[in-house]
Amino acid sequence: MINLISRIIAVVLLLLPSLVLAETKIAFVNMVELMEKSPQAELARKGLEEEFSGRDKKLTAARDEVLKLEETLKNDGPIMSDAKRSELEKKILNSKREYNRQQDELREDFNIRRNEELGKLQKKVHEIIIIVAKAESYDLVVTQPVLYASERIDLTARVLEEMKKPQ
């Protein structure tokens, strides 16, 4: 009798994980695709471009000025007095330093702002994933890195569709 009960308990314990797994609803979301293709990502890119375009134009003008000075030195340097050539060389060196400083500053400011926007976007993507997962009764949603996920459980398109809706 005890042996029979032990066998029944063992069979139930063996079947229990497969019964639990059969009821578990799992999905995969490609975060990279969402971060690239969502309207919010496009809006953030355009905003950053607009925010930094003025400084980028000024930087391009400064670079062009340095190139113009270098061209002048190349063409007119041999016929210039030593004092004028030295003065022009000093001006080129200072202009290059200033250009490099401004370029580094722009790059740093851009990276800071891009990371801020990326953080906001990631937060929004996570919120929408959770909304979709709850609405469609998912028990688990995973993102990269995943070795393999079939299209059947890929929730990326559904989340992207939700992100395109006016919030």
Residue pairs with C-beta under 8 A, 6 or more apart in sequence:
24 139
24 140
25 136
25 137
25 138
25 139
25 140
26 138
26 139
26 140
26 141
26 142
26 153
27 133
27 138
27 140
27 141
27 142
27 153
27 154
27 155
28 141
28 142
28 143
28 146
28 149
28 153
28 154
28 155
28 156
29 129
29 141
29 142
29 143
29 154
29 155
29 156
29 159
30 143
30 144
30 154
30 156
31 122
31 125
31 143
31 144
32 144
33 156
33 160
34 41
34 125
34 156
34 159
34 160
34 163
35 41
35 118
35 121
35 122
35 125
37 160
38 121
38 125
38 160
38 163
38 164
39 163
39 164
40 121
40 124
40 125
40 163
41 121
44 117
44 118
44 120
44 121
47 117
48 110
48 113
48 114
48 117
51 113
52 106
52 109
52 110
52 113
55 102
55 106
55 109
56 106
58 102
59 99
59 102
59 103
59 106
62 95
62 98
62 99
62 102
63 99
65 95
66 92
66 95
66 96
66 99
69 88
69 91
69 92
69 95
70 92
72 88
73 85
73 88
73 89
73 92
77 85
77 88
80 88
124 163
125 159
125 163
128 159
128 162
128 163
129 141
129 155
129 159
131 162
132 138
132 155
132 158
132 159
132 162
133 141
133 155
136 155
136 158
138 155
141 155
142 149
